[in-house]
Amino acid sequence: MPVVVVANPKGGVGKTTVATNIAGYYAGQGRQVMLGDADRQQSSRLWLRLRPAEARPIASWEVGEGQIAKPPKGTTHVVLDTPAGMHGKWMEDTLRSADKVLVPLSPSIFDMYATRAFLDELAHHRKAGRMQVGIVGTRVDQRTIAADKLQEFVDALGLPVLGFLRPTQNYVHLAARGLTLFDLAPAKVERDLEQWKGIARWLDA
């Protein structure tokens, strides 16, 4: 049972958006997916409450700080949304439970350098063979210098960039309804789904 942890100690980089859409991707494949929320703000749990009954089911995984509970039998995939400022034993326990760690990172010089130590630690775990690590750029306009700087920054770390997600209101409007890109007819969000292809391949690998 793969456990995907969406993590970045820096706040405001799009962790919940990425986590909910990963859960939506798995649910769209008919998987029995659970979405855990270790953030005090409980944004993912709120999103689950907003999810309409007719949407593909995503169960809530009860997770408390310092406690990683085992998902119930029948669960095939787990996604964990984590808080800003995660550190110490709580971070170690969370990373120990992960098969894959996906790090959302915005093209801000401040966010990049605030995340540097965490990315170095993940690289160390990855080299030890404990997990797969990938990075996704969030709110990225690929025509900008900021996007180029983000690519340069990540290239220097030796970590794979799985995709760049554009700054679009689609994510905002869908989140307000408890939905994801994968709950809509593909033609309505074709451009955004295209940006998720690399992430999807990594999730399925």
Residue pairs with C-beta under 8 A, 6 or more apart in sequence:
1 71
1 75
1 76
1 77
1 78
2 77
2 78
2 99
2 100
2 203
3 78
3 79
3 80
3 97
3 98
3 99
3 100
4 22
4 77
4 78
4 79
4 80
4 98
4 99
4 100
4 101
4 102
4 203
5 80
5 82
5 94
5 95
5 97
5 98
5 100
5 101
5 102
6 15
6 18
6 19
6 22
6 79
6 80
6 81
6 82
6 101
6 102
6 103
6 104
7 15
7 82
7 86
7 91
7 94
7 95
7 101
7 102
7 103
7 118
8 15
8 82
8 84
8 103
8 104
8 105
8 115
8 118
9 84
9 85
9 86
9 87
9 114
9 115
9 118
10 84
10 111
10 114
10 115
10 118
11 84
11 85
12 84
12 106
12 111
13 104
13 105
13 106
13 111
13 115
13 138
14 104
14 106
14 138
14 139
14 165
15 39
15 81
15 82
15 104
16 39
16 43
16 44
16 47
16 81
16 175
17 104
17 138
17 171
17 175
18 102
18 104
18 136
18 138
18 165
19 35
19 44
19 79
19 80
19 81
20 35
20 44
20 47
20 81
20 175
20 180
21 171
21 180
21 181
21 182
21 196
22 79
22 102
22 199
22 203
23 33
23 35
23 58
23 79
23 180
24 56
24 58
24 179
24 180
24 181
24 182
24 183
25 180
25 182
25 196
25 200
25 203
26 33
26 76
26 77
26 79
26 203
27 33
27 55
27 56
27 57
27 58
27 182
28 56
28 182
28 183
30 56
31 76
31 77
32 59
32 74
32 75
32 76
32 77
33 58
33 59
33 75
33 76
33 77
33 78
33 79
34 58
34 59
34 60
34 61
34 71
34 75
34 77
34 78
34 79
35 44
35 48
35 58
35 59
35 60
35 61
35 79
35 80
35 81
36 44
36 60
36 61
36 62
36 63
36 78
36 79
36 80
36 81
37 43
37 44
37 45
37 60
37 61
37 63
37 80
37 81
38 63
38 64
38 65
38 80
38 81
38 82
38 83
38 86
38 94
39 81
39 82
39 83
39 84
40 83
41 83
43 81
44 81
45 60
47 175
47 178
48 58
48 60
48 178
49 178
50 175
50 176
50 177
50 178
51 58
51 178
51 179
52 177
52 178
52 179
55 178
55 179
55 183
56 183
59 75
61 69
61 71
61 78
61 80
62 69
63 69
63 80
65 90
66 89
66 90
66 93
68 93
68 94
68 97
71 78
80 94
80 97
80 98
82 94
86 94
95 101
95 122
95 125
95 130
95 131
96 130
98 131
99 131
99 132
100 131
100 132
100 133
100 134
100 202
100 203
101 122
101 125
101 131
101 132
101 133
101 134
102 133
102 134
102 135
102 136
102 162
102 199
102 202
103 115
103 118
103 119
103 122
103 133
103 134
103 135
103 136
103 159
104 135
104 136
104 137
104 138
105 111
105 112
105 115
105 135
105 136
105 137
105 138
105 150
105 154
106 137
106 138
106 139
106 140
106 150
107 137
107 139
107 140
107 144
107 146
107 147
107 149
107 150
108 146
109 149
112 149
112 150
112 153
119 135
119 157
119 159
120 157
122 131
122 133
122 159
123 133
123 157
123 158
123 159
125 131
125 133
126 132
126 133
126 159
132 202
132 205
133 159
133 160
134 159
134 160
134 161
134 162
134 199
134 202
135 154
135 159
135 160
135 161
135 162
136 161
136 162
136 163
136 164
136 165
136 199
137 147
137 150
137 151
137 154
137 161
137 163
137 164
137 165
138 165
139 165
139 166
139 167
140 146
140 147
140 150
140 164
140 165
140 166
140 167
141 147
141 166
141 167
142 164
142 166
147 164
151 161
154 161
155 161
160 202
162 198
162 199
162 202
163 195
163 196
163 197
163 198
163 199
164 195
165 171
165 192
165 195
165 196
166 191
166 192
166 195
168 192
170 181
170 189
170 192
171 181
171 192
174 180
174 181
174 183
174 184
181 189
181 192
181 193
181 196
182 193
186 193
